[in-house]
Amino acid sequence: MKILYVASEAAPFVKTGGLGDVAGSLPAALKQKGADVRVILPLYRCIDPKYKEMMHYITNIYVDIGWRRQYCGVFSIEYKGVTHYFVDNEYYFGGDKPYDFIHLDCEKFIFFSKAVLSLLPTLDFRPDVINCNDWQTAPIPVFLDTFYDNPFYCGIKTVMTIHNLKFQGRWNLEKIKDAMGLSDYYFTSDKLEYYKDANLLKGGLVYANKISTVSNTYAMEIMSPEYGEGLDGLLRARGGDLVGILNGISDDWNPETDGFIAQKYSQKTLADKKINKTELQKELGLEVNGDKFMIGIVSRLTDQKGFDLISCVMDRLMEGGCQVVVLGTGETGYEDMFRYFAGKYPDRMSANIYFSNELSHKIYAACDAFLMPSRFEPCGLSQIISMRYGTLPIVRETGGLRDTVKPYNEYTGEGTGFSFGAYNAEDMLYVINYAMRTFYDDKKAWTKLVKNAMKADFSWSASADKYLDMYRGILGMAKSAPKPKKAPKKKGSQFEKMIEKDVEDSEAAWVKETASKDEKVIEKLTDKEKKERLEELKTEIEKSAPKAPQSKTTKKAGKEKRNNGKK
């Protein structure tokens, strides 16, 4: 199976969010499963020069964008065993960041989408499936519909993966129509037109063979008006083609091998986790106390992530027996809020309003809990990473947070974190206090929760199997059969083993004794009696043997014979 994975970003080359993590890990997992996977993305100027030096020039073509003809070069590099192609155009990708103003980005990614399809014949690679990601690659299924008269493109299937439905690539209809160079047929209310604008993501959702998103709960949520961002009607209409597949995380996030943290640890050496806490407290100027409950936040500081809830209870949270460490950037109001509370409570609050990969690793390893009260969350990776580090997530039950975090049940001891349902600041604070009470007053239960969380498997292998099944489904291929589960070996006690041995010895003795008696009886028989006994055995065997069914010809012949006999 040949798969082309198309994305606007992919780690480690360029990454601004969760899409970069997925595009950097999933193709390698698919490759390990035996698929021929290639990745294609823009050659941004902001990509690290060390990767550019490793790239090989392949060819160039020209792509029509409206009335213009634009240069399009293509380079390649192999990373983690997967071939990555890079589409080169200085006019569109020469900025100092991947994304810009929406009107500029719309034309940029229309060019990229058309270039991807136009380059395929020159790359000697005809994919069976093209997996598009978010609105930046959504024009591909639309353009593919216009290539129907070219035999090369016939039969290529497309998947449209939604990582965040909020972002749709919406802009002026006439401008989009000019850039795409398509007829009015494609800009009607059942295709790309959206409230007198053009909506690129909507076009991709209409023309793709399959639609996927990054968790089962989010797949259900986006078919409702509350989460559908104006496209819930279309998504309900295509509900039979919509699936949810959880993201995984890479092996780079592992407390046993992490080179950024002060002390590596595992489930068997959980006591070493406290060393990471005290070292981070020293680094950030907090009160050094390994027994103090520490909450971590690594996130974009936006309304979507639930920071309006946090702002309502910050004073009470700071006076409630915990420390809070924040890392991230975003809306100015939230940045200033965390700076204010860091100044008011310097021994309990650390606001790091920037992004640092190294510090994020330290926070995951040092904290006791990780707070994610999102308004909506398609999948979320932070809560999965925190569980791998034994840092229990406190989340709102939405999207991927609901699918990945099992809430603590104090009666059974089950769970991998804590959760609340209503989008309400008081509910959030109650659950935070519940987690703190468990941490301080029931160490045994807390340790069990930590081990449960660290055991949870969110590797890319399971997700890759589901993607491959989806690809097989749209290609009409049989899905992979689930591996039969081996029956658990029954552990017998020494007493049971001794009984089994005695039974086996008794059976062996009985067989030996019976055979000996039969031999003695046969020796006493005369030759005539032996012959008669043999005939009796033959007769018994013939009677017990099943009779062969008669054919129609045989039955007819037998019937005629009986009739002739009567005459």
Wavefront OBJ file of the C-alpha trace (Angstrom):
o trace
v 0.000 0.000 0.000
v 1.344 3.428 -1.021
v 0.434 6.428 1.146
v 1.258 10.099 0.669
v 1.000 12.015 3.942
v 0.539 15.738 3.245
v 0.921 18.312 6.016
v 1.838 21.959 6.528
v 4.291 21.016 9.304
v 6.123 17.959 10.627
v 8.606 17.554 13.471
v 11.546 17.950 13.621
v 11.646 20.190 10.524
v 8.906 22.633 11.505
v 6.394 22.430 14.352
v 3.907 24.860 15.888
v 1.408 22.445 17.476
v 0.024 18.930 17.678
v -0.108 18.460 13.889
v 3.698 18.702 13.783
v 4.011 15.910 16.361
v 1.576 13.654 14.500
v 3.130 14.239 11.070
v 6.549 13.599 12.575
v 5.628 10.255 14.156
v 2.703 8.546 12.406
v 4.398 8.019 8.994
v 7.322 6.233 10.665
v 4.883 3.950 12.529
v 3.043 3.185 9.267
v 6.387 2.408 7.613
v 7.190 -0.109 10.364
v 3.862 -1.827 9.574
v 4.987 -2.415 5.978
v 3.347 0.529 4.157
v 5.249 2.575 1.567
v 4.778 6.030 3.117
v 6.082 9.364 1.867
v 5.615 12.781 3.528
v 5.401 16.086 1.659
v 5.475 19.560 3.183
v 6.529 23.123 2.290
v 10.210 24.108 2.279
v 9.923 27.027 4.687
v 12.838 29.400 5.072
v 12.575 28.950 8.875
v 13.532 25.254 8.682
v 16.817 24.611 10.468
v 19.739 24.912 7.962
v 21.208 21.622 9.218
v 18.275 19.793 7.610
v 18.451 21.839 4.410
v 22.085 20.839 3.975
v 21.007 17.184 3.976
v 18.344 17.658 1.267
v 18.728 16.539 -2.338
v 17.309 18.466 -5.275
v 15.014 16.318 -7.468
v 13.368 18.509 -10.122
v 11.189 21.571 -10.713
v 7.962 22.373 -12.543
v 5.661 25.390 -12.936
v 2.209 25.562 -11.378
v -0.679 27.744 -12.547
v -2.222 29.820 -9.755
v -4.985 31.977 -11.222
v -3.408 33.955 -14.067
v 0.119 33.403 -12.695
v 2.678 30.652 -13.292
v 4.724 29.917 -10.188
v 8.045 28.094 -9.888
v 7.836 24.847 -7.896
v 10.969 22.936 -6.937
v 11.108 19.724 -4.946
v 13.787 18.422 -2.580
v 13.957 15.227 -0.527
v 15.474 13.859 2.642
v 15.149 10.535 4.458
v 14.261 10.751 8.141
v 13.460 7.781 10.399
v 13.408 5.607 7.281
v 10.685 7.727 5.634
v 11.202 9.820 2.497
v 10.194 13.450 3.034
v 9.589 15.755 0.049
v 9.794 19.546 0.357
v 7.990 21.890 -2.035
v 10.166 24.927 -2.770
v 8.909 28.407 -3.635
v 10.556 31.501 -2.124
v 7.563 33.742 -2.863
v 5.185 31.699 -0.700
v 7.494 29.999 1.821
v 10.194 32.639 2.301
v 8.756 34.138 5.490
v 10.311 33.809 8.929
v 7.380 31.681 10.219
v 5.141 29.005 8.683
v 1.842 30.874 9.033
v 0.870 34.472 8.380
v -2.323 36.453 7.822
v -5.217 34.292 6.632
v -5.583 35.928 3.189
v -1.896 35.277 2.485
v -2.023 31.752 3.888
v -5.049 30.808 1.760
v -3.201 31.503 -1.505
v -0.001 29.968 -0.110
v -1.629 26.643 0.693
v -3.762 26.577 -2.466
v -0.433 26.709 -4.323
v 1.015 23.999 -2.078
v -1.995 21.686 -2.578
v -1.963 22.039 -6.360
v 1.834 21.618 -6.426
v 1.587 18.328 -4.488
v -0.698 16.778 -7.105
v 1.234 18.277 -10.039
v 4.566 16.926 -8.767
v 3.468 13.313 -8.320
v 4.123 12.128 -11.921
v 7.679 13.532 -11.727
v 8.389 11.757 -8.423
v 7.767 8.259 -9.794
v 5.336 7.688 -6.931
v 1.637 7.084 -7.447
v -0.046 6.784 -4.032
v -3.099 4.639 -3.371
v -4.187 7.067 -0.635
v -3.416 10.730 0.016
v -3.909 11.663 3.680
v -4.575 15.419 3.951
v -4.321 17.271 7.260
v -6.333 20.353 8.281
v -7.462 23.191 6.039
v -3.983 23.890 4.634
v -4.158 20.697 2.529
v -7.965 20.554 2.097
v -7.851 21.827 -1.542
v -6.206 18.534 -2.604
v -9.436 16.436 -2.772
v -11.100 19.331 -4.669
v -8.277 19.617 -7.211
v -8.173 15.832 -7.570
v -11.814 15.930 -8.698
v -10.758 18.188 -11.603
v -8.012 15.762 -12.698
v -10.487 13.008 -13.608
v -9.434 12.964 -17.289
v -5.797 12.107 -16.440
v -5.310 8.305 -16.093
v -2.465 8.816 -13.584
v -4.852 10.199 -10.960
v -7.765 7.811 -11.517
v -8.466 5.677 -8.468
v -6.401 7.691 -5.972
v -8.369 7.954 -2.715
v -8.214 10.762 -0.163
v -8.587 11.051 3.611
v -9.254 14.422 5.254
v -7.953 14.459 8.846
v -9.265 17.172 11.187
v -6.870 18.144 13.968
v -8.830 21.236 15.017
v -12.131 22.141 13.361
v -11.930 25.723 14.606
v -9.446 26.600 11.843
v -11.050 26.292 8.396
v -9.240 28.473 5.845
v -12.137 30.856 5.246
v -11.702 33.937 3.030
v -13.232 36.034 0.241
v -14.965 33.812 -2.308
v -13.803 35.711 -5.411
v -10.180 35.765 -4.211
v -10.213 32.023 -3.506
v -11.911 31.275 -6.815
v -9.248 33.299 -8.646
v -6.381 31.516 -6.866
v -7.813 28.037 -7.409
v -8.761 28.711 -11.027
v -11.940 26.642 -10.764
v -15.366 27.230 -12.260
v -18.484 28.440 -10.423
v -19.570 24.799 -10.177
v -17.251 24.320 -7.184
v -18.384 27.440 -5.327
v -21.956 26.604 -4.420
v -23.455 26.135 -0.940
v -23.030 22.353 -1.117
v -19.312 22.662 -1.935
v -16.845 25.468 -1.077
v -19.241 28.401 -0.570
v -19.838 29.260 3.087
v -21.994 32.278 4.017
v -20.814 34.199 0.912
v -17.162 33.340 1.616
v -15.097 30.368 0.485
v -14.198 27.688 3.035
v -11.252 25.477 2.053
v -11.771 22.900 4.805
v -15.411 22.512 3.799
v -14.314 21.687 0.242
v -11.980 18.997 1.525
v -14.712 17.491 3.714
v -17.110 17.382 0.743
v -14.723 15.714 -1.708
v -12.608 13.415 0.496
v -13.424 9.691 0.446
v -13.042 9.461 4.227
v -12.940 11.928 7.109
v -10.950 11.228 10.260
v -10.275 13.124 13.432
v -8.042 12.544 16.406
v -10.346 10.959 19.004
v -13.654 9.101 19.104
v -15.327 11.616 21.410
v -14.265 14.576 19.246
v -15.652 12.785 16.180
v -19.027 12.651 17.945
v -18.789 16.202 19.330
v -18.157 17.920 15.986
v -21.466 16.601 14.656
v -23.226 18.804 17.230
v -23.875 22.579 16.927
v -21.852 23.245 20.102
v -18.594 21.875 18.696
v -19.291 21.753 14.941
v -18.024 25.302 14.212
v -20.766 25.791 11.626
v -19.960 22.553 9.764
v -21.934 20.163 11.995
v -24.650 19.718 9.338
v -22.114 18.613 6.722
v -20.388 16.333 9.218
v -23.697 14.721 10.238
v -24.445 14.141 6.550
v -21.077 12.398 6.200
v -21.271 10.689 9.590
v -20.918 7.248 7.996
v -17.500 8.266 6.632
v -16.282 9.907 9.850
v -13.952 8.030 12.216
v -11.921 8.969 15.280
v -8.391 7.621 15.845
v -6.409 8.668 18.903
v -2.946 10.125 18.489
v 0.035 8.471 20.116
v 3.266 9.912 21.466
v 6.837 9.263 20.388
v 9.504 7.471 22.369
v 11.260 10.801 22.916
v 8.977 11.255 25.936
v 10.308 8.686 28.371
v 11.411 9.345 31.992
v 13.776 6.361 31.833
v 15.851 7.867 28.995
v 15.089 11.612 29.105
v 18.328 13.573 28.957
v 16.715 16.893 29.952
v 15.601 15.887 33.456
v 17.709 15.934 36.626
v 17.056 12.291 37.564
v 15.794 9.505 35.312
v 13.220 7.187 36.870
v 10.714 4.395 36.168
v 7.741 2.720 37.847
v 10.197 0.787 40.021
v 12.123 3.882 41.098
v 9.303 6.378 41.647
v 11.065 7.857 44.669
v 13.557 9.447 42.244
v 10.764 11.546 40.727
v 10.897 13.791 43.821
v 14.490 14.755 42.945
v 13.217 16.334 39.732
v 10.717 18.369 41.772
v 13.270 19.808 44.188
v 15.714 20.586 41.351
v 12.993 22.441 39.418
v 11.988 24.346 42.569
v 15.584 25.507 42.946
v 15.832 26.474 39.277
v 12.600 28.513 39.316
v 13.076 30.110 42.744
v 10.158 28.363 44.434
v 10.062 27.048 47.992
v 12.146 23.870 47.992
v 9.863 21.220 49.452
v 9.612 17.771 47.886
v 6.353 17.092 49.718
v 4.539 20.150 48.346
v 1.839 19.410 45.724
v 3.005 20.836 42.376
v 0.697 21.497 39.389
v 2.151 21.922 35.897
v 0.725 23.738 32.855
v 2.403 23.567 29.421
v 0.106 25.109 26.853
v -0.913 27.875 24.510
v -2.573 30.490 26.733
v -5.976 30.793 25.037
v -9.667 30.549 25.890
v -9.872 27.129 24.210
v -7.518 25.721 26.845
v -9.801 26.773 29.732
v -7.710 29.627 31.149
v -10.839 31.690 31.751
v -11.745 29.069 34.390
v -8.297 29.240 35.960
v -8.427 33.052 36.137
v -11.601 32.826 38.257
v -9.967 30.789 41.037
v -6.274 31.743 40.981
v -6.226 33.408 44.413
v -7.975 30.486 46.091
v -5.743 28.017 44.229
v -2.587 29.826 45.377
v -3.775 29.758 48.994
v -4.774 26.109 48.842
v -1.522 24.269 49.593
v 0.109 23.883 46.156
v 2.672 25.307 43.766
v 1.900 26.112 40.100
v 4.411 26.164 37.225
v 3.275 27.620 33.877
v 5.086 27.434 30.517
v 3.689 28.913 27.312
v 2.621 31.971 25.353
v -0.702 33.188 24.005
v -3.279 35.869 24.651
v -1.890 38.936 26.386
v -4.523 38.909 29.130
v -3.537 35.426 30.297
v 0.193 36.129 30.011
v -0.225 39.192 32.248
v -2.445 37.269 34.679
v 0.212 34.636 35.319
v 2.947 37.284 35.616
v 0.826 39.097 38.226
v 0.272 36.015 40.368
v 3.940 35.011 40.050
v 4.806 38.393 41.532
v 2.161 38.095 44.265
v 3.107 34.526 45.262
v 6.816 34.152 44.291
v 7.331 31.044 46.451
v 4.296 29.251 45.004
v 3.931 30.421 41.398
v 6.334 30.421 38.436
v 5.235 32.043 35.157
v 7.492 31.233 32.202
v 5.940 33.174 29.317
v 7.942 31.659 26.498
v 8.436 28.159 25.141
v 11.310 25.850 25.985
v 11.429 22.196 25.035
v 13.924 21.493 27.823
v 11.777 23.157 30.497
v 8.669 21.318 29.294
v 10.432 17.986 29.923
v 11.423 19.138 33.403
v 7.853 20.196 34.227
v 6.379 16.867 33.122
v 8.931 15.012 35.262
v 8.771 17.231 38.352
v 5.064 17.938 38.860
v 2.562 15.777 40.710
v -0.418 16.846 38.568
v -0.971 18.424 35.157
v -3.923 20.804 34.626
v -5.901 20.818 31.333
v -9.416 22.251 31.794
v -10.018 22.705 28.036
v -13.256 24.054 26.618
v -12.696 21.561 23.776
v -9.730 19.343 22.974
v -9.638 17.287 19.739
v -7.052 14.882 21.179
v -4.422 16.521 23.333
v -0.901 15.205 23.790
v 0.096 16.892 27.040
v -2.141 14.703 29.204
v -0.728 11.580 27.529
v 2.861 12.763 28.032
v 2.159 13.633 31.670
v 0.804 10.121 32.316
v 3.937 8.563 30.882
v 5.928 10.634 33.401
v 3.655 9.642 36.308
v 2.214 13.165 36.544
v -1.527 12.733 36.963
v -3.705 14.806 34.621
v -6.601 16.908 35.916
v -8.832 17.408 32.883
v -12.268 18.375 31.698
v -14.181 15.497 30.094
v -14.142 16.553 26.450
v -12.686 15.171 23.207
v -9.450 13.255 23.566
v -9.171 14.137 27.259
v -12.225 12.005 27.923
v -10.904 9.157 25.770
v -7.447 9.015 27.360
v -7.861 9.853 31.067
v -9.718 7.382 33.275
v -11.020 9.247 36.366
v -10.008 8.028 39.809
v -12.447 5.705 41.574
v -11.612 5.731 45.275
v -13.656 2.561 45.914
v -11.887 0.343 43.355
v -8.554 2.175 43.110
v -8.915 2.363 39.320
v -8.004 5.429 37.300
v -5.178 7.332 35.657
v -6.115 10.883 36.667
v -8.922 13.215 37.742
v -11.720 14.813 35.690
v -14.792 17.040 35.799
v -17.661 17.391 33.324
v -19.285 20.839 33.380
v -17.308 23.806 32.068
v -17.344 25.502 35.444
v -14.579 27.046 37.569
v -16.024 25.747 40.860
v -16.182 22.174 39.544
v -12.579 22.470 38.384
v -11.406 23.790 41.764
v -13.295 21.029 43.597
v -11.505 18.339 41.555
v -8.111 20.014 42.065
v -8.724 19.983 45.835
v -9.883 16.362 45.623
v -6.603 15.453 43.888
v -4.593 17.369 46.528
v -6.461 15.650 49.366
v -5.677 12.256 47.823
v -2.007 13.226 47.389
v -1.595 14.402 50.996
v -3.860 11.963 52.868
v -3.723 8.703 50.874
v -0.200 8.103 49.573
v -0.937 4.456 48.807
v -3.854 5.335 46.519
v -1.834 8.106 44.861
v 1.104 5.792 44.151
v -1.237 3.235 42.601
v -2.745 5.922 40.349
v 0.726 7.008 39.260
v 1.649 3.433 38.340
v -1.655 2.976 36.491
v -0.933 6.109 34.461
v 2.628 5.051 33.615
v 1.422 1.622 32.453
v -1.087 3.084 29.975
v -0.037 2.362 26.372
v -0.332 5.312 23.982
v 2.327 4.258 21.487
v 1.876 4.986 17.787
v 1.753 1.274 16.917
v -1.918 0.814 17.891
v -2.940 4.051 16.134
v -1.043 3.059 12.979
v -3.013 -0.215 12.787
v -6.279 1.757 12.849
v -5.073 4.125 10.124
v -4.093 1.171 7.939
v -7.520 -0.412 8.454
v -9.120 2.875 7.389
v -6.961 3.010 4.248
v -7.801 -0.615 3.422
v -11.481 0.145 3.861
v -11.584 2.921 1.258
v -9.462 0.828 -1.128
v -11.815 -2.158 -0.776
v -9.107 -4.318 0.805
v -9.695 -6.742 3.663
v -8.944 -5.320 7.085
v -6.191 -6.896 9.136
v -7.505 -9.740 11.274
v -7.059 -9.237 15.010
v -4.403 -11.437 16.543
v -5.964 -14.297 18.523
v -5.425 -13.923 22.220
v -3.441 -16.693 23.821
v -5.244 -18.502 26.599
v -3.571 -17.706 29.891
v -1.511 -20.529 31.278
v -3.119 -22.048 34.301
v -0.799 -21.998 37.254
v -1.299 -25.282 39.072
v -0.276 -25.787 42.660
v 2.130 -28.530 43.742
v -0.866 -30.420 45.191
v -2.701 -30.374 41.810
v 0.440 -31.497 39.958
v 0.816 -34.444 42.319
v -2.817 -35.520 41.726
v -2.336 -35.310 37.932
v 0.765 -37.510 38.174
v -1.082 -40.131 40.208
v -3.941 -40.214 37.657
v -1.498 -40.626 34.753
v 0.347 -43.460 36.564
v -2.962 -45.253 37.316
v -4.106 -45.034 33.674
v -0.778 -46.377 32.430
v -0.968 -49.321 34.866
v -4.568 -50.114 33.795
v -3.637 -50.123 30.079
v -0.710 -52.418 30.740
v -2.792 -54.818 32.813
v -5.651 -54.924 30.247
v -3.288 -55.614 27.372
v -1.692 -58.457 29.317
v -5.103 -60.103 30.013
v -6.143 -59.850 26.325
v -2.927 -61.576 25.241
v -3.533 -64.458 27.681
v -7.154 -64.948 26.439
v -6.062 -64.969 22.774
v -3.344 -67.587 23.484
v -5.965 -70.066 24.891
v -8.200 -69.899 21.742
v -7.988 -72.644 19.081
v -7.379 -71.773 15.424
v -11.075 -72.329 14.635
v -12.178 -70.009 17.495
v -9.697 -67.345 16.377
v -11.123 -67.501 12.818
v -14.722 -67.227 14.063
v -13.771 -64.284 16.325
v -12.143 -62.516 13.367
v -15.319 -62.914 11.244
v -17.424 -61.467 14.065
v -15.167 -58.425 14.268
v -15.425 -57.837 10.483
v -19.238 -57.980 10.651
v -19.324 -55.475 13.553
v -17.049 -53.092 11.672
v -19.204 -53.231 8.496
v -22.377 -52.529 10.479
v -20.860 -49.527 12.286
v -19.321 -47.990 9.125
v -21.384 -45.081 7.548
v -23.048 -45.960 4.232
v -21.968 -43.964 1.160
v -24.796 -41.841 -0.333
v -26.247 -43.233 -3.584
v -26.102 -41.107 -6.719
v -29.289 -40.317 -8.643
v -28.222 -42.750 -11.423
v -27.650 -45.560 -8.921
v -31.038 -44.942 -7.253
v -32.820 -44.945 -10.635
v -31.087 -48.156 -11.698
v -32.030 -49.803 -8.417
v -35.682 -48.725 -8.796
v -35.885 -50.113 -12.368
v -34.382 -53.384 -11.219
v -37.036 -53.736 -8.483
v -39.796 -52.921 -11.005
v -38.474 -55.484 -13.481
v -38.396 -58.057 -10.756
v -42.098 -57.395 -10.027
v -43.050 -57.894 -13.708
l 1 2 3 4 5 6 7 8 9 10 11 12 13 14 15 16 17 18 19 20 21 22 23 24 25 26 27 28 29 30 31 32 33 34 35 36 37 38 39 40 41 42 43 44 45 46 47 48 49 50 51 52 53 54 55 56 57 58 59 60 61 62 63 64 65 66 67 68 69 70 71 72 73 74 75 76 77 78 79 80 81 82 83 84 85 86 87 88 89 90 91 92 93 94 95 96 97 98 99 100 101 102 103 104 105 106 107 108 109 110 111 112 113 114 115 116 117 118 119 120 121 122 123 124 125 126 127 128 129 130 131 132 133 134 135 136 137 138 139 140 141 142 143 144 145 146 147 148 149 150 151 152 153 154 155 156 157 158 159 160 161 162 163 164 165 166 167 168 169 170 171 172 173 174 175 176 177 178 179 180 181 182 183 184 185 186 187 188 189 190 191 192 193 194 195 196 197 198 199 200 201 202 203 204 205 206 207 208 209 210 211 212 213 214 215 216 217 218 219 220 221 222 223 224 225 226 227 228 229 230 231 232 233 234 235 236 237 238 239 240 241 242 243 244 245 246 247 248 249 250 251 252 253 254 255 256 257 258 259 260 261 262 263 264 265 266 267 268 269 270 271 272 273 274 275 276 277 278 279 280 281 282 283 284 285 286 287 288 289 290 291 292 293 294 295 296 297 298 299 300 301 302 303 304 305 306 307 308 309 310 311 312 313 314 315 316 317 318 319 320 321 322 323 324 325 326 327 328 329 330 331 332 333 334 335 336 337 338 339 340 341 342 343 344 345 346 347 348 349 350 351 352 353 354 355 356 357 358 359 360 361 362 363 364 365 366 367 368 369 370 371 372 373 374 375 376 377 378 379 380 381 382 383 384 385 386 387 388 389 390 391 392 393 394 395 396 397 398 399 400 401 402 403 404 405 406 407 408 409 410 411 412 413 414 415 416 417 418 419 420 421 422 423 424 425 426 427 428 429 430 431 432 433 434 435 436 437 438 439 440 441 442 443 444 445 446 447 448 449 450 451 452 453 454 455 456 457 458 459 460 461 462 463 464 465 466 467 468 469 470 471 472 473 474 475 476 477 478 479 480 481 482 483 484 485 486 487 488 489 490 491 492 493 494 495 496 497 498 499 500 501 502 503 504 505 506 507 508 509 510 511 512 513 514 515 516 517 518 519 520 521 522 523 524 525 526 527 528 529 530 531 532 533 534 535 536 537 538 539 540 541 542 543 544 545 546 547 548 549 550 551 552 553 554 555 556 557 558 559 560 561 562 563 564 565 566 567
